[in-house]
Amino acid sequence: MFLTDTQLLSYQRCPRQTFLEVYGDRREQDPKSDFLLKLIQDSLAFDSSFLENQIYHKPDYPRGDWNAGAEATLALMRQGVATIYRGIVQMSSFSPQGEPLTLMAKPRLLIKEALPSEFGDWSYVPADLKLGKRPKLDYQLVAAFNAQILASVQGTWPDTAWLIFRKKAPFAVNLELRVPGMEAVLSELIEMLANKQEPEVFMSRQKCSLCTWYSSCHSLASSGQHLSLVPGVTPSRYSILKTLNLTALDSLAEVKPEVLAVYPQFPDVIADRVVLQAKSSLENRPFIGWELTIKKRELDSYPEPLPLYSYQLPNLTSAPVELYFDIEAQPENNLDYLHGVLVVDNRNNTQNFKVMLAENSTEEEAIWEQLLKLFWQYPIAPIYHFCEYETQTIKRLAGVYNTPAYKWQPLLKRAVDIHKLVRETATLPVESYALKHIARWLGFEWRDENANGAQSVCWYERWLKTGDRSVLEAIVRYNEDDCYATYSVKKWLENFLRQAVI
């Protein structure tokens, strides 16, 4: 068996992905997305920038011949070169079943230090270059894995292992603290692969979005109505549900919330929400959200019941003019390159999309001023958006460009987060409360089927490199669709609450 540091990292994030990389049918894999390819290119670019002014050696060996790579790396270590880039170190062992096992580490850098080893009065310490911003536990355990294999090769443990970030100071991994945890995870991984124990599918929108096995796993989860597709069912909550034998959608939909509420994984009204969500998914229909259900009970007890809709959500009533606002951005560069606003004039029954686009980073301030001017053309119009990014960006841009408070602070009072209102007032039969899931459940479709925020970032970078205006047109088209999708969700929610609650 052959096991690598890449597999150890993958296993900590998703055991099933690691299993499929070894035993899965490659024909079921999705092609790498543009955003995943971008991350790979960004990683290579970080390598290049870090090494630009450094002297280093890279082992020379035939592509894919890892044994030759390990020998070439070992030769450089014996020579005592200062820095080795993309070296390979290997350690031979045995699995619990007695089968030969080769552990392979590929730290980005091996850095010489003045600590005696079998090579002489020097040894090496592993270092990895990371695009992330913090030393996550999975990074640290992989660093401990690399350090252990390196110790077996050079005959002495390095005093630490380094994680080097783009915009943060290097982080020294505490090997004494992390090695035991690494060995426990490694033991689990070896057992899974040796015994071909296929892990249960569990869909996580954030973790699964870039995985090339997404379609395969999602198909399996959908066909079995897996509870990971129910919003609110996290891995820790699913573990409790399994102990209670509540792994079927119908059983979760019918259980009394009090059964779950005794567990700390279901605090406050989470049990009620999860059960209602399961019922919505099972029956494929929306329900009034749990918070409104409680409020309705309170109002119905009044001698003269108040209309819940007008009491709870005055911001959803139609205004003469409504603005629907969406931004395209490169968060890692703090650049907001497009502001899209759909102007819905209910007086004249018209809808006009306005776009403010920065063709390069120097134009960000100009489109910010254009956005403010547009907002103040309609001084009392509500500004609808989906999630918090838009209001956070108003605050950020106001600070960056020293915008007077009277120009931007009143905008925050006019802002209405449709995502927040949906979560507070409705329970929908969707896998996620992201805009695409909700709008597509309503029947809305984007003109570019695979367009999303990550793809928009890739398109914009392509525009900057190529000057291809068709790429800009694709970004504008996607943003316009996002604005219309937000409008569709708002109109549906307004009608649903009026009919369901009054």
C-alpha positions in Angstrom: 0.0 0.0 0.0 1.1 3.5 -0.8 0.0 6.4 1.3 0.8 10.1 0.9 0.5 13.4 2.8 -2.1 14.5 0.2 -4.3 11.6 1.1 -3.9 12.4 4.8 -5.0 16.0 4.2 -7.9 14.8 2.0 -9.0 12.2 4.6 -9.3 14.8 7.3 -11.7 16.9 5.1 -13.7 14.0 3.6 -12.8 10.3 4.1 -15.1 9.4 1.2 -13.1 11.6 -1.2 -9.9 9.8 -0.2 -11.5 6.4 -0.7 -12.8 7.3 -4.1 -9.4 8.6 -5.2 -8.0 5.1 -4.5 -10.9 2.8 -5.4 -13.5 5.0 -7.3 -14.4 4.8 -11.0 -12.6 7.7 -12.6 -15.3 7.9 -15.3 -17.6 9.3 -12.6 -15.4 12.3 -11.8 -16.3 15.8 -12.8 -13.8 17.9 -14.7 -11.8 20.4 -12.5 -13.8 23.6 -12.3 -12.2 26.9 -13.5 -12.0 28.0 -9.9 -10.2 24.9 -8.7 -7.7 25.3 -11.6 -7.3 29.0 -10.5 -6.4 27.8 -7.0 -3.8 25.5 -8.4 -2.4 28.3 -10.5 -2.4 30.6 -7.5 -0.5 28.1 -5.4 2.1 27.8 -8.1 2.4 31.6 -8.4 2.9 31.8 -4.6 5.7 29.2 -4.9 7.3 31.2 -7.6 7.1 34.5 -5.7 8.4 33.0 -2.5 11.4 31.4 -4.3 12.1 34.3 -6.5 15.1 35.6 -4.5 16.2 32.3 -3.0 18.7 29.7 -4.0 17.2 26.3 -4.0 17.6 22.8 -5.6 14.9 20.7 -7.1 15.4 16.9 -7.3 15.6 15.6 -10.9 13.7 12.4 -11.7 11.3 10.9 -14.2 7.7 12.2 -13.8 5.7 9.9 -11.5 8.6 7.8 -10.5 8.4 8.5 -6.7 11.1 6.1 -5.7 13.5 7.9 -8.0 12.3 11.2 -6.6 13.0 10.0 -3.1 16.6 8.9 -4.1 17.2 12.2 -5.8 16.0 14.1 -2.7 18.1 12.0 -0.4 21.2 12.7 -2.6 20.6 16.5 -2.2 20.2 16.1 1.6 23.5 14.2 1.8 25.2 17.1 -0.1 23.8 19.5 2.5 22.2 21.9 0.0 20.5 24.8 1.8 16.9 24.5 0.4 15.2 21.7 -1.5 12.0 22.5 -3.4 9.4 19.7 -4.0 11.5 17.0 -2.5 10.2 13.5 -1.7 10.8 11.5 1.5 9.6 8.0 2.0 9.3 5.6 5.0 8.7 1.9 4.8 6.3 0.3 7.3 3.6 -2.3 7.6 -0.2 -2.1 7.8 -2.1 -3.7 10.7 -2.7 -6.6 8.4 1.0 -7.1 7.9 1.1 -5.8 4.3 4.0 -3.6 3.2 3.2 0.1 3.5 5.1 3.0 2.0 4.4 6.4 3.5 5.4 9.4 1.3 5.7 13.0 2.2 6.1 15.8 -0.3 6.7 19.0 1.7 7.0 22.0 -0.5 10.4 22.9 1.1 13.1 21.1 3.0 15.2 23.7 4.8 18.7 23.0 6.2 19.2 23.7 9.9 22.2 23.3 12.3 21.0 20.1 14.0 23.1 16.9 13.7 21.8 14.0 11.8 23.1 10.9 10.0 24.2 13.3 7.2 26.6 15.3 9.4 26.2 18.4 11.5 23.1 19.4 9.6 19.6 18.2 9.1 16.3 19.4 7.5 13.0 20.8 8.6 9.9 20.6 6.5 7.9 23.7 5.4 4.7 24.0 3.4 3.5 27.0 1.5 -0.2 27.7 2.0 -2.7 30.0 0.3 -4.8 30.0 3.5 -4.8 32.6 6.2 -4.5 30.4 9.3 -2.8 27.2 10.5 -5.8 24.9 10.5 -5.5 21.6 12.3 -5.5 19.5 9.2 -2.5 21.5 7.9 -0.7 20.9 11.2 -1.3 17.2 11.3 0.1 16.9 7.7 3.1 18.9 8.8 3.6 16.4 11.7 3.3 13.5 9.2 6.0 15.0 7.0 8.2 15.6 10.0 7.9 12.0 11.2 8.8 10.6 7.8 11.7 13.1 7.5 12.9 12.0 10.9 13.0 8.3 9.8 15.2 9.4 6.8 17.7 11.7 8.5 17.8 9.9 11.9 16.7 12.9 14.0 13.5 14.8 14.5 13.3 18.3 13.3 12.6 20.8 16.1 9.5 22.0 14.3 7.7 22.0 11.0 6.7 25.3 9.3 3.6 26.6 7.6 4.3 29.6 5.4 1.3 31.8 4.4 1.0 34.5 1.8 -0.1 37.3 4.1 0.6 36.0 7.6 3.8 35.3 9.5 5.2 31.7 9.3 3.7 29.3 11.9 5.8 26.8 13.8 3.9 23.6 14.4 4.3 22.1 17.9 5.3 18.5 16.9 5.1 17.2 20.4 1.5 18.3 20.5 0.4 17.3 17.0 2.2 13.9 16.4 -0.2 11.8 18.6 -3.2 13.3 16.9 -1.6 12.7 13.5 -0.9 9.0 14.3 -4.5 8.4 15.4 -5.8 9.9 12.1 -3.2 8.0 10.1 -4.2 4.7 11.7 -7.9 5.3 10.8 -6.9 6.1 7.2 -4.7 3.0 6.8 -7.5 0.8 8.2 -10.1 2.3 5.8 -7.9 1.8 2.8 -6.6 -1.6 3.8 -10.1 -3.0 4.5 -11.7 -1.1 1.6 -14.3 0.4 3.9 -16.3 2.8 1.8 -17.4 5.7 3.9 -21.0 6.8 4.0 -21.8 9.7 1.7 -22.3 13.1 3.5 -22.9 16.2 1.5 -21.5 19.5 2.7 -22.0 22.5 0.5 -18.9 24.3 1.6 -16.5 21.3 1.6 -18.0 19.5 -1.5 -18.2 22.4 -3.9 -14.8 22.0 -5.4 -14.5 18.2 -5.2 -14.4 16.4 -8.6 -16.6 13.6 -7.1 -19.4 16.0 -6.3 -21.8 14.8 -8.9 -21.3 11.1 -8.1 -21.8 11.7 -4.4 -24.8 14.0 -4.8 -26.5 11.5 -7.1 -26.0 8.8 -4.4 -27.3 11.1 -1.6 -30.3 12.2 -3.6 -31.4 8.7 -4.6 -31.3 7.7 -1.0 -32.8 10.9 0.4 -29.8 11.2 2.6 -30.3 13.6 5.6 -27.1 15.5 4.8 -29.2 17.2 2.1 -31.5 18.6 4.8 -30.4 22.1 5.8 -29.5 22.0 9.5 -28.3 18.4 9.6 -24.6 18.8 10.4 -22.2 15.9 10.9 -22.4 16.1 14.7 -26.2 16.2 14.5 -26.3 13.4 12.1 -24.3 11.3 14.5 -27.0 11.8 17.1 -29.7 10.9 14.6 -27.9 7.7 13.8 -27.8 6.7 17.4 -31.5 7.3 17.6 -32.1 5.3 14.3 -33.5 8.4 12.7 -31.6 8.3 9.4 -34.6 8.2 7.1 -36.3 11.4 6.0 -39.8 10.3 7.0 -38.7 9.2 10.4 -37.0 12.6 11.1 -40.0 14.4 9.8 -42.3 12.6 12.2 -40.2 12.6 15.4 -41.2 14.8 18.2 -38.7 17.7 18.6 -38.5 17.0 22.4 -36.7 13.7 21.6 -33.8 15.7 20.0 -33.9 18.7 22.2 -32.2 16.9 25.1 -29.0 16.7 23.2 -26.5 19.6 23.2 -26.2 19.4 19.4 -29.8 20.6 19.1 -29.9 23.7 21.3 -32.7 26.2 21.7 -35.2 25.7 18.8 -32.8 23.8 16.5 -34.7 20.5 17.0 -37.9 22.2 15.9 -36.3 23.7 12.9 -34.6 20.5 11.8 -37.8 18.5 12.1 -39.8 21.1 10.2 -37.1 21.2 7.5 -37.3 17.4 7.1 -41.1 17.6 6.8 -40.8 20.3 4.2 -38.3 18.2 2.2 -40.4 15.1 2.6 -43.7 16.7 1.4 -41.9 19.0 -1.1 -43.7 22.1 0.1 -43.0 25.2 2.1 -44.0 25.9 5.6 -44.1 29.0 7.7 -40.8 29.3 9.5 -40.5 28.2 13.2 -40.1 31.8 14.5 -43.3 32.9 12.8 -45.2 29.8 14.0 -44.4 30.8 17.5 -45.4 34.4 16.8 -48.6 33.3 15.2 -49.6 31.4 18.3 -49.0 34.5 20.4 -51.0 36.7 18.1 -53.9 34.2 17.8 -54.3 34.3 21.6 -55.1 38.1 21.5 -58.8 39.0 21.9 -58.5 40.7 18.5 -55.7 38.9 16.6 -53.3 41.1 14.7 -52.3 40.3 11.1 -49.0 38.6 11.4 -47.8 39.7 8.0 -48.1 43.4 8.6 -46.8 43.0 12.1 -43.7 41.0 11.3 -42.5 42.1 7.8 -43.4 45.7 6.8 -40.4 45.9 4.6 -41.8 43.4 2.1 -44.8 45.4 1.1 -44.4 46.8 -2.5 -42.9 50.2 -2.7 -43.2 52.6 -5.7 -39.6 51.8 -6.6 -37.6 48.9 -5.4 -33.9 48.4 -5.9 -32.2 44.9 -6.1 -28.5 45.1 -5.5 -25.7 42.5 -6.2 -21.9 42.8 -6.2 -19.2 40.8 -8.0 -15.9 40.9 -6.1 -12.4 39.4 -5.6 -12.4 39.1 -1.8 -8.8 38.1 -1.6 -7.8 41.4 -3.2 -10.5 43.5 -1.5 -11.7 44.5 -5.0 -15.4 45.1 -5.8 -15.4 45.2 -9.5 -19.1 45.2 -10.4 -22.2 46.7 -8.8 -25.5 45.6 -10.4 -28.8 47.2 -9.5 -32.2 46.1 -10.9 -34.6 49.1 -10.7 -38.2 47.9 -10.4 -40.6 50.8 -10.9 -44.0 49.5 -9.7 -45.7 52.8 -10.7 -44.9 52.4 -14.4 -44.5 48.6 -14.4 -40.9 48.8 -15.7 -37.7 46.9 -14.8 -34.3 48.3 -15.8 -30.9 46.8 -14.9 -28.1 49.2 -14.2 -24.4 48.1 -14.1 -21.4 49.8 -12.8 -18.2 47.9 -13.9 -14.6 48.6 -13.1 -12.5 47.3 -16.0 -9.4 47.4 -13.7 -8.7 48.0 -10.0 -8.2 51.7 -10.4 -11.8 52.2 -11.3 -13.3 50.9 -8.1 -13.7 54.4 -6.6 -15.5 55.6 -9.7 -18.1 52.9 -9.8 -18.6 53.3 -6.0 -19.5 57.0 -6.7 -21.8 55.9 -9.5 -23.5 53.5 -7.2 -24.2 56.1 -4.6 -25.6 58.5 -7.2 -28.0 55.8 -8.4 -29.1 55.0 -4.9 -29.9 58.6 -4.2 -31.9 59.0 -7.4 -34.5 57.0 -5.4 -34.1 58.3 -1.9 -36.8 56.3 -0.3 -36.6 53.1 -2.3 -35.8 49.9 -0.3 -32.5 48.2 -1.3 -33.0 44.5 -1.5 -30.0 42.2 -1.4 -29.2 38.5 -0.6 -26.9 37.9 2.4 -24.7 40.4 4.2 -21.9 41.0 1.7 -23.6 44.0 0.1 -24.1 46.0 3.3 -20.6 45.0 4.5 -19.2 46.3 1.2 -21.0 49.7 1.6 -19.3 50.1 4.9 -15.9 49.0 3.6 -15.9 51.3 0.5 -17.2 54.2 2.5 -14.1 53.8 4.8 -11.6 53.2 2.0 -12.8 56.3 0.1 -13.6 58.6 3.0 -17.2 58.9 2.0 -19.2 61.4 4.1 -21.6 59.6 6.5 -24.7 61.3 5.1 -24.1 59.6 1.7 -23.9 56.0 2.9 -25.3 55.5 6.4 -28.9 56.1 5.5 -28.5 53.4 2.8 -28.0 50.7 5.5 -31.4 51.6 7.0 -33.0 51.1 3.6 -31.2 47.7 3.0 -33.3 44.5 3.3 -31.6 41.2 3.4 -33.9 38.7 1.6 -31.8 35.7 2.7 -32.3 36.7 6.4 -36.0 37.2 5.9 -36.4 33.8 4.2 -34.6 32.0 7.0 -36.6 33.8 9.6 -40.0 33.3 8.0 -40.2 30.3 5.8 -39.0 26.6 5.7 -38.5 25.5 2.1 -37.9 22.1 0.5 -34.4 23.0 -0.6 -30.9 21.5 0.0 -29.5 25.0 0.8 -30.8 28.5 1.5 -28.3 29.9 -1.1 -29.8 32.1 -3.8 -29.4 29.5 -6.5 -31.2 26.7 -4.6 -34.1 28.9 -3.6 -34.6 30.6 -7.0 -34.2 27.4 -9.0 -36.8 25.8 -6.7 -39.1 28.6 -7.7 -38.4 27.9 -11.4 -35.9 30.7 -12.1 -32.9 29.7 -14.2 -29.6 31.5 -14.9 -28.7 32.0 -18.6 -25.2 30.5 -18.0 -26.0 27.2 -16.2 -22.6 26.9 -14.5 -22.2 30.6 -13.5 -21.5 31.3 -9.9 -19.5 33.7 -7.8 -16.3 31.7 -8.0 -16.7 31.5 -11.8 -17.2 35.2 -11.9 -13.8 35.7 -10.2 -12.2 33.5 -12.8 -13.9 35.3 -15.7 -12.6 38.7 -14.3 -9.1 37.4 -14.1 -9.3 36.2 -17.6 -10.5 39.6 -18.7 -7.6 41.3 -17.1 -5.2 38.9 -18.8 -6.8 38.7 -22.3 -8.9 41.8 -22.7 -11.7 39.5 -24.1 -14.9 41.6 -23.7 -17.1 38.6 -24.1 -15.9 37.5 -20.6 -17.1 40.9 -19.1 -20.4 40.3 -20.8 -20.7 36.9 -19.1 -20.0 38.6 -15.7 -22.7 41.2 -16.3 -25.2 38.6 -17.5 -24.6 36.5 -14.4 -24.9 39.6 -12.1 -28.1 40.6 -13.8 -29.6 37.1 -13.3 -28.6 37.3 -9.6 -30.6 40.6 -9.3 -33.6 39.1 -11.0 -33.3 36.0 -8.9 -33.4 38.1 -5.7 -36.4 39.9 -7.1 -38.2 36.6 -7.8 -37.5 35.3 -4.3 -38.8 38.6 -2.7 -42.0 38.5 -4.7 -42.6 34.8 -3.9 -41.9 35.4 -0.2 -44.3 38.4 -0.1 -47.1 36.4 -1.7 -46.4 33.3 0.4 -46.6 35.1 3.7 -49.6 37.1 2.7 -51.5 34.0 1.8 -50.2 31.7 4.6 -50.3 34.0 7.5 -53.0 36.7 7.4 
